[in-house]
Amino acid sequence: MPGPGDLREGPIVIVGASLAGLRAAEALRERGFTGSLAVVGDEPHPPYDRPPLSKQVLLGMSAADTTGLPMRRDPDADWRLGVRATGLDPVGRQVLLADGESLPYDRLLIATGTRARPWPRPEQAALDGVFTLRTRDDAGCLAERLAAGPRRVLVIGAGFTGSEIASACRERGIEVTVAERGTAPLVGALGGTLARFAAGLQRAHGVDLRCGVTVTALCGNDGGRFTGADLSDGSHIDADVCVIAMGAVRNVEWLADSGLAAGPHGVACDAGCRAFDMYGIVTDDVFVAGDVSRFPHPLFDYQMLSLEHWGNAVAQAEVAAHNMISSGPPRRPHLAVPVFWSSQFGVNIKSVGVPTYSDQVVIAQGSLSERRLVAVYGYRGRITAAVTVNMAKWLEYYQGLIEAAAPFPPAPGAADGHPLVTEFALPSDVPDPRGLSHGPTVALTGHLPDRRLTVVRAAG
């Protein structure tokens, strides 16, 4: 392990040529790192921006290959694109690659992100016309198929990605059916009150929304083309295109034999982005950032958070880079409050905090009928989140209340001088995510690293 004087030298490897990986590489150079830097990515493309893939690209406003991320500065890195990391040797400090090479490191950043959760039956997933949406190539292929004018698109899963896909279809004038196992779209992210609002919004825009059902089979013709799907209520949907939007899978399989605390929720790390091993011991040479990370946050009872948020990837990458070349007191914690946004069906939805970490919600400003509102969430008497619909200017105000652990509900007129819209708080009605077709983009995952140990006591 390099000493304090060597932290700005020695090889660093970043696994994940992603938003987090790029911003970390830039930050390392900005902070004076002069050693060799390698960035490994399983896709052949340089880092690109993912939010436009389900918006501008599907609408035909931008081509998928125009979504590259701008570089703030040249990170002077050895880019290993189109090659997967297949293993990690933490003792020998080597990252193993699919092409047979290995990369030595003094410090390692894991930023492998997530991939789209696939349809569970491979033979059905292989039908022509069945898509997922996660990568640049996914978006390009789906946009091309939408531009061809299918009669109907079936979207399985009504989380943010599925809802944005449905919105793009309707904006293109394409008939769309959305199938969701839960009670309403976005219920896993926003709870029942705003999910019912989202359901009304989708239906008002002509979406054939089917909630409380599952897709039991994808159907195809003799030529291998997707033709429709069977639902659990006995109905059948005829469609030309199907998009699987059932959430994300953390890319941690390559770490299976590494001894790190890596599992379905990601790689556990401390607030300084240092990875835990499977015994719960923090490492000092392996760091984690972005969607693949799982980290504690003091505002949410120090539970481990798993986030799929653009802003978190950037903020955590900056902290990880700083700490990789710092030691002792100069190291910083990652304490940013989660923020995310979505544009769909003519409204802009923005959130701060963790809406699912709540037991009550109140409409503090605006109204559901006007499609302009602020919903404030509380847990055990303090504010934990706020969601705005076409009222984003108030987000910063409520972020301050969350950071101050302000009491819930907020005082009438605290923000704009008007009384609370709903006089009494309502149950936030957050469902068990196991009952949904889509996974939450922010999840509280308990206090402990993933445990995969069997304790064997020696005979006395």
C-alpha positions as CSV (number, residue, x, y, z in Angstrom):
1,M,0.0,0.0,0.0
2,P,1.4,3.4,-0.9
3,G,2.4,5.7,1.9
4,P,0.8,9.2,2.4
5,G,3.5,10.8,0.2
6,D,2.9,8.3,-2.6
7,L,-0.9,8.7,-3.0
8,R,-0.6,11.1,-6.0
9,E,1.5,8.4,-7.8
10,G,1.2,4.7,-8.4
11,P,-1.3,3.1,-10.7
12,I,-5.1,3.6,-10.3
13,V,-7.6,1.5,-12.2
14,I,-11.3,2.5,-12.7
15,V,-13.6,-0.3,-13.7
16,G,-16.6,1.3,-15.4
17,A,-16.3,3.8,-18.3
18,S,-19.5,5.5,-17.0
19,L,-20.5,8.9,-15.8
20,A,-19.0,8.1,-12.4
21,G,-15.9,6.6,-13.9
22,L,-15.3,9.6,-16.2
23,R,-15.9,12.2,-13.5
24,A,-13.7,10.3,-11.0
25,A,-10.9,10.2,-13.6
26,E,-11.2,13.9,-14.3
27,A,-11.2,14.7,-10.5
28,L,-8.1,12.6,-9.9
29,R,-6.2,14.7,-12.4
30,E,-7.7,18.0,-11.1
31,R,-6.5,17.1,-7.6
32,G,-2.9,16.5,-8.7
33,F,-2.7,12.7,-9.3
34,T,0.2,12.1,-11.6
35,G,0.4,8.3,-11.8
36,S,-0.9,5.9,-14.5
37,L,-4.7,5.7,-14.8
38,A,-6.6,3.0,-16.7
39,V,-10.4,3.0,-17.3
40,V,-12.0,-0.3,-18.2
41,G,-15.5,-0.4,-19.9
42,D,-17.4,-3.3,-21.3
43,E,-19.1,-1.2,-24.0
44,P,-17.1,-0.1,-27.0
45,H,-18.2,3.5,-26.6
46,P,-16.6,6.4,-24.6
47,P,-18.7,7.5,-21.6
48,Y,-22.2,8.9,-22.6
49,D,-25.2,10.4,-20.9
50,R,-28.0,8.0,-20.1
51,P,-31.0,10.3,-19.3
52,P,-31.5,11.4,-23.0
53,L,-31.8,7.8,-24.1
54,S,-35.4,7.4,-22.8
55,K,-36.3,11.0,-23.8
56,Q,-34.7,12.8,-26.7
57,V,-33.4,9.7,-28.4
58,L,-36.7,7.8,-28.3
59,L,-38.5,10.9,-29.6
60,G,-36.1,11.1,-32.6
61,M,-34.9,14.5,-31.4
62,S,-31.3,13.2,-31.0
63,A,-29.3,10.3,-32.3
64,A,-28.0,7.8,-29.8
65,D,-24.5,8.4,-30.9
66,T,-24.7,12.1,-30.0
67,T,-25.1,11.5,-26.3
68,G,-21.4,11.4,-25.4
69,L,-20.5,13.1,-22.2
70,P,-18.3,16.2,-22.5
71,M,-14.9,16.0,-20.8
72,R,-14.1,18.8,-18.4
73,R,-10.4,18.0,-19.0
74,D,-8.4,15.2,-20.6
75,P,-7.9,12.6,-17.9
76,D,-4.8,11.3,-19.7
77,A,-6.1,7.7,-19.2
78,D,-5.5,4.4,-20.8
79,W,-9.0,3.6,-22.0
80,R,-9.8,-0.1,-22.2
81,L,-13.1,-0.1,-24.0
82,G,-15.1,-3.1,-25.2
83,V,-13.5,-5.4,-22.6
84,R,-15.1,-6.7,-19.5
85,A,-13.5,-7.1,-16.0
86,T,-14.0,-10.7,-15.1
87,G,-12.3,-10.9,-11.7
88,L,-10.4,-9.1,-8.9
89,D,-7.4,-10.4,-7.1
90,P,-7.3,-8.1,-4.0
91,V,-4.1,-9.7,-2.6
92,G,-2.1,-9.4,-5.7
93,R,-3.9,-6.1,-6.6
94,Q,-4.9,-7.1,-10.1
95,V,-8.0,-6.5,-12.1
96,L,-8.6,-9.5,-14.4
97,L,-9.9,-8.8,-17.9
98,A,-11.9,-10.9,-20.4
99,D,-9.1,-10.7,-23.0
100,G,-6.7,-12.4,-20.7
101,E,-4.8,-9.3,-19.5
102,S,-4.6,-8.1,-15.9
103,L,-4.1,-4.6,-14.7
104,P,-2.1,-3.9,-11.5
105,Y,-3.4,-1.2,-9.2
106,D,-2.4,0.6,-6.0
107,R,-6.0,1.9,-5.7
108,L,-9.1,0.7,-7.5
109,L,-12.5,2.4,-8.1
110,I,-15.5,0.2,-8.8
111,A,-18.0,2.1,-11.0
112,T,-19.6,-0.7,-13.0
113,G,-23.1,0.6,-12.6
114,T,-26.1,-1.5,-13.5
115,R,-27.7,-3.3,-16.5
116,A,-31.3,-3.7,-17.5
117,R,-33.0,-6.6,-15.8
118,P,-33.7,-9.1,-18.6
119,W,-36.9,-11.0,-19.3
120,P,-36.6,-14.3,-17.3
121,R,-37.3,-16.6,-20.3
122,P,-34.3,-16.3,-22.8
123,E,-36.2,-17.9,-25.7
124,Q,-38.9,-15.3,-25.4
125,A,-36.5,-12.4,-24.8
126,A,-34.8,-13.3,-28.1
127,L,-37.9,-12.6,-30.2
128,D,-37.5,-9.9,-32.8
129,G,-39.2,-6.8,-31.3
130,V,-38.4,-7.4,-27.7
131,F,-36.1,-4.7,-26.2
132,T,-34.5,-3.5,-23.0
133,L,-33.4,0.1,-22.5
134,R,-30.1,0.8,-20.7
135,T,-27.3,1.3,-23.2
136,R,-26.7,3.6,-26.1
137,D,-27.1,0.7,-28.5
138,D,-30.4,-0.3,-26.8
139,A,-31.8,3.2,-27.4
140,G,-30.6,3.4,-31.0
141,C,-32.3,0.1,-31.9
142,L,-35.6,0.9,-30.0
143,A,-35.7,4.4,-31.5
144,E,-35.4,2.9,-35.0
145,R,-38.2,0.5,-34.3
146,L,-40.5,3.3,-33.0
147,A,-39.7,5.4,-36.0
148,A,-41.0,2.6,-38.2
149,G,-44.5,3.1,-36.7
150,P,-45.5,0.0,-34.8
151,R,-49.3,-0.6,-34.3
152,R,-48.8,-1.0,-30.5
153,V,-46.0,-1.1,-28.0
154,L,-46.2,-3.1,-24.8
155,V,-44.1,-1.8,-21.9
156,I,-43.6,-4.2,-19.0
157,G,-42.9,-2.2,-15.8
158,A,-44.2,1.2,-14.8
159,G,-41.2,2.7,-13.0
160,F,-39.6,5.9,-14.3
161,T,-37.9,4.2,-17.3
162,G,-41.1,2.4,-18.3
163,S,-43.2,5.5,-17.9
164,E,-40.8,7.6,-19.9
165,I,-40.9,5.0,-22.7
166,A,-44.7,5.1,-22.7
167,S,-44.7,8.9,-22.8
168,A,-42.4,8.9,-25.8
169,C,-44.6,6.4,-27.6
170,R,-47.7,8.6,-27.0
171,E,-45.9,11.7,-28.1
172,R,-45.0,9.9,-31.3
173,G,-48.7,8.9,-31.7
174,I,-48.1,5.2,-31.1
175,E,-50.6,3.1,-29.1
176,V,-49.0,1.8,-25.9
177,T,-50.0,-0.7,-23.2
178,V,-48.2,-0.6,-19.9
179,A,-48.4,-3.7,-17.7
180,E,-47.5,-3.3,-14.0
181,R,-47.8,-5.8,-11.2
182,G,-48.2,-3.0,-8.6
183,T,-51.2,-0.9,-7.9
184,A,-50.1,2.1,-10.0
185,P,-47.1,3.5,-12.0
186,L,-44.2,5.0,-10.0
187,V,-45.7,3.5,-6.8
188,G,-42.4,2.0,-5.8
189,A,-40.6,5.4,-6.0
190,L,-43.3,7.8,-4.8
191,G,-45.8,5.9,-2.8
192,G,-49.6,5.6,-3.3
193,T,-50.8,9.2,-3.4
194,L,-48.6,10.4,-6.2
195,A,-48.8,7.0,-8.0
196,R,-52.5,7.5,-8.3
197,F,-51.9,10.9,-9.8
198,A,-49.4,9.3,-12.2
199,A,-52.0,6.6,-13.2
200,G,-54.5,9.3,-14.1
201,L,-51.9,11.2,-16.0
202,Q,-51.0,8.2,-18.2
203,R,-54.7,7.4,-18.9
204,A,-55.4,11.0,-19.8
205,H,-52.7,10.7,-22.4
206,G,-54.2,7.6,-23.9
207,V,-52.1,4.9,-22.3
208,D,-53.8,1.5,-21.9
209,L,-52.6,1.0,-18.3
210,R,-53.0,-2.4,-16.8
211,C,-52.1,-2.5,-13.1
212,G,-52.3,-5.5,-10.7
213,V,-51.4,-7.9,-13.5
214,T,-48.2,-9.7,-14.7
215,V,-47.2,-10.8,-18.1
216,T,-47.1,-14.6,-18.1
217,A,-45.7,-15.1,-21.6
218,L,-44.3,-13.2,-24.6
219,C,-45.7,-14.7,-27.9
220,G,-44.1,-14.8,-31.3
221,N,-44.9,-16.2,-34.8
222,D,-43.1,-18.9,-36.7
223,G,-40.6,-16.3,-38.0
224,G,-39.4,-15.4,-34.5
225,R,-41.1,-12.0,-34.4
226,F,-42.9,-10.7,-31.3
227,T,-46.6,-10.6,-31.7
228,G,-48.1,-10.0,-28.3
229,A,-48.3,-11.2,-24.7
230,D,-50.5,-13.1,-22.3
231,L,-51.5,-11.5,-19.0
232,S,-52.2,-13.1,-15.6
233,D,-55.9,-11.9,-15.8
234,G,-56.4,-14.1,-18.9
235,S,-56.3,-11.3,-21.4
236,H,-54.0,-11.1,-24.4
237,I,-52.3,-8.0,-25.8
238,D,-51.5,-7.8,-29.6
239,A,-48.4,-5.7,-30.1
240,D,-45.4,-5.3,-32.5
241,V,-42.8,-4.1,-29.9
242,C,-42.2,-5.0,-26.3
243,V,-39.9,-3.1,-23.9
244,I,-38.8,-4.8,-20.7
245,A,-38.6,-2.1,-18.0
246,M,-38.4,-4.2,-14.9
247,G,-35.6,-2.4,-13.2
248,A,-31.8,-2.8,-13.0
249,V,-29.3,-5.4,-11.9
250,R,-26.0,-4.3,-10.2
251,N,-22.9,-5.4,-12.1
252,V,-21.2,-7.2,-9.3
253,E,-20.8,-10.8,-10.7
254,W,-17.1,-10.2,-11.6
255,L,-16.5,-9.6,-7.8
256,A,-17.9,-13.0,-6.7
257,D,-14.5,-14.4,-5.5
258,S,-13.0,-11.1,-4.4
259,G,-14.0,-11.2,-0.8
260,L,-15.8,-7.8,-1.0
261,A,-19.3,-7.2,0.4
262,A,-20.9,-7.3,-3.0
263,G,-24.5,-8.5,-3.5
264,P,-27.8,-7.8,-5.3
265,H,-27.9,-4.2,-3.9
266,G,-24.4,-3.4,-4.9
267,V,-21.0,-3.1,-3.3
268,A,-21.1,-1.9,0.3
269,C,-18.9,1.0,1.2
270,D,-18.5,3.5,4.0
271,A,-19.4,7.2,3.7
272,G,-15.9,7.8,2.4
273,C,-16.6,5.4,-0.5
274,R,-14.1,2.8,0.8
275,A,-15.4,-0.8,0.1
276,F,-16.2,-3.2,2.9
277,D,-15.0,-6.8,2.7
278,M,-17.4,-9.6,3.5
279,Y,-16.3,-9.5,7.1
280,G,-17.4,-5.9,7.4
281,I,-13.8,-4.6,7.5
282,V,-13.3,-1.4,5.4
283,T,-10.6,-1.6,2.8
284,D,-8.2,1.2,2.1
285,D,-7.4,0.6,-1.5
286,V,-10.7,-0.3,-3.1
287,F,-13.4,2.4,-3.5
288,V,-16.9,2.5,-5.0
289,A,-19.0,5.1,-6.7
290,G,-22.2,5.4,-8.7
291,D,-25.1,3.1,-9.2
292,V,-23.2,0.0,-8.1
293,S,-22.5,1.5,-4.7
294,R,-24.3,0.9,-1.4
295,F,-23.5,3.5,1.3
296,P,-24.8,4.8,4.6
297,H,-26.4,8.1,5.0
298,P,-27.0,9.9,8.4
299,L,-30.2,11.5,7.3
300,F,-31.8,8.1,6.8
301,D,-30.9,6.3,10.0
302,Y,-27.5,5.3,8.6
303,Q,-29.2,2.7,6.4
304,M,-27.3,1.7,3.3
305,L,-28.7,3.5,0.2
306,S,-28.6,2.1,-3.3
307,L,-29.3,4.8,-5.9
308,E,-29.7,5.0,-9.6
309,H,-29.4,8.8,-9.8
310,W,-27.3,10.9,-12.2
311,G,-26.4,13.5,-9.5
312,N,-25.4,10.9,-7.0
313,A,-23.0,9.3,-9.5
314,V,-21.3,12.7,-10.0
315,A,-21.1,13.7,-6.4
316,Q,-19.9,10.3,-5.2
317,A,-17.3,10.1,-7.9
318,E,-15.8,13.4,-6.7
319,V,-15.7,12.2,-3.1
320,A,-14.1,8.9,-4.1
321,A,-11.5,10.6,-6.2
322,H,-10.6,13.0,-3.4
323,N,-10.3,10.2,-0.9
324,M,-8.3,7.9,-3.1
325,I,-5.4,10.4,-3.0
326,S,-5.9,11.6,0.6
327,S,-5.4,10.0,3.9
328,G,-6.6,10.7,7.4
329,P,-8.5,13.9,8.4
330,P,-8.5,15.4,4.8
331,R,-10.8,12.6,3.6
332,R,-14.4,13.7,3.0
333,P,-17.8,11.9,3.5
334,H,-20.3,11.5,0.8
335,L,-23.4,13.2,2.3
336,A,-25.3,14.5,-0.7
337,V,-29.1,14.3,-0.4
338,P,-30.5,12.2,-3.3
339,V,-32.0,14.2,-6.1
340,F,-33.6,12.9,-9.3
341,W,-35.9,14.1,-12.1
342,S,-38.1,12.8,-14.8
343,S,-40.0,14.4,-17.8
344,Q,-43.1,12.5,-18.9
345,F,-46.6,13.1,-20.2
346,G,-46.0,16.9,-20.3
347,V,-45.0,17.3,-16.6
348,N,-41.6,17.6,-14.9
349,I,-41.2,15.5,-11.8
350,K,-38.3,16.2,-9.4
351,S,-37.5,14.7,-6.1
352,V,-35.1,15.3,-3.2
353,G,-34.5,13.0,-0.3
354,V,-35.9,9.4,-0.1
355,P,-39.7,9.4,-0.6
356,T,-39.9,5.7,0.3
357,Y,-38.3,6.5,3.7
358,S,-41.7,7.8,4.9
359,D,-44.9,6.9,6.7
360,Q,-46.9,10.0,5.8
361,V,-47.2,12.6,3.0
362,V,-48.9,16.0,2.7
363,I,-49.6,18.1,-0.4
364,A,-47.9,21.3,0.8
365,Q,-48.3,23.5,-2.3
366,G,-50.3,23.5,-5.6
367,S,-52.9,20.8,-6.3
368,L,-53.2,17.4,-8.0
369,S,-56.0,18.7,-10.3
370,E,-53.7,21.5,-11.6
371,R,-50.8,19.2,-12.1
372,R,-48.6,21.6,-10.2
373,L,-47.8,20.6,-6.7
374,V,-45.2,19.9,-3.9
375,A,-45.7,16.7,-1.9
376,V,-43.7,16.5,1.3
377,Y,-42.9,13.2,3.0
378,G,-42.3,12.5,6.6
379,Y,-41.1,9.7,8.8
380,R,-41.6,9.6,12.6
381,G,-42.3,13.3,12.7
382,R,-39.5,14.7,10.5
383,I,-39.3,15.6,6.8
384,T,-37.4,13.1,4.7
385,A,-38.3,13.9,1.1
386,A,-40.2,16.3,-1.2
387,V,-41.5,15.7,-4.8
388,T,-42.4,18.5,-7.1
389,V,-44.6,18.4,-10.2
390,N,-44.0,21.4,-12.4
391,M,-42.8,23.4,-9.3
392,A,-39.1,22.6,-9.3
393,K,-38.1,26.1,-8.0
394,W,-39.2,25.0,-4.5
395,L,-36.9,21.9,-4.4
396,E,-34.0,23.7,-2.8
397,Y,-36.2,25.1,0.0
398,Y,-37.4,21.6,0.9
399,Q,-33.9,20.2,0.6
400,G,-32.9,22.6,3.4
401,L,-35.7,21.3,5.6
402,I,-34.6,17.7,4.9
403,E,-31.0,18.5,5.8
404,A,-32.1,20.2,9.0
405,A,-34.3,17.2,10.0
406,A,-37.2,19.7,10.2
407,P,-40.4,18.6,11.8
408,F,-43.2,17.0,9.7
409,P,-45.6,18.2,8.5
410,P,-44.2,21.6,7.5
411,A,-45.8,24.6,9.0
412,P,-48.7,26.0,7.0
413,G,-47.4,28.7,4.6
414,A,-43.8,27.9,5.5
415,A,-42.7,28.1,1.8
416,D,-45.1,30.5,0.1
417,G,-47.4,31.9,2.7
418,H,-50.3,29.7,1.7
419,P,-52.0,27.1,3.9
420,L,-51.3,23.4,3.4
421,V,-53.4,22.0,0.5
422,T,-54.2,18.8,2.5
423,E,-55.1,19.7,6.1
424,F,-54.2,16.3,7.3
425,A,-51.2,14.1,6.4
426,L,-52.0,10.9,4.4
427,P,-50.3,7.6,4.7
428,S,-47.5,7.5,2.1
429,D,-48.5,4.0,1.2
430,V,-45.1,2.7,0.1
431,P,-45.4,-0.9,-1.1
432,D,-43.1,-3.8,-0.7
433,P,-40.9,-3.7,-3.8
434,R,-41.1,-7.4,-4.2
435,G,-44.7,-6.9,-5.3
436,L,-43.8,-4.6,-8.3
437,S,-42.8,-5.2,-11.9
438,H,-40.1,-2.5,-11.6
439,G,-37.3,-1.9,-9.1
440,P,-37.0,1.3,-7.1
441,T,-34.4,3.8,-8.3
442,V,-33.6,4.5,-4.6
443,A,-33.7,1.8,-2.0
444,L,-32.9,1.6,1.7
445,T,-31.2,-1.8,2.2
446,G,-30.5,-2.1,5.9
447,H,-27.5,-1.4,8.0
448,L,-25.1,-4.4,7.2
449,P,-22.9,-5.3,4.3
450,D,-24.0,-8.4,2.4
451,R,-23.1,-11.5,4.4
452,R,-22.2,-14.7,2.7
453,L,-20.4,-16.4,5.5
454,T,-20.9,-19.5,7.5
455,V,-19.3,-19.2,11.0
456,V,-17.7,-22.4,12.0
457,R,-16.6,-22.6,15.7
458,A,-13.5,-24.7,16.4
459,A,-13.9,-27.5,18.9
460,G,-12.6,-26.4,22.4
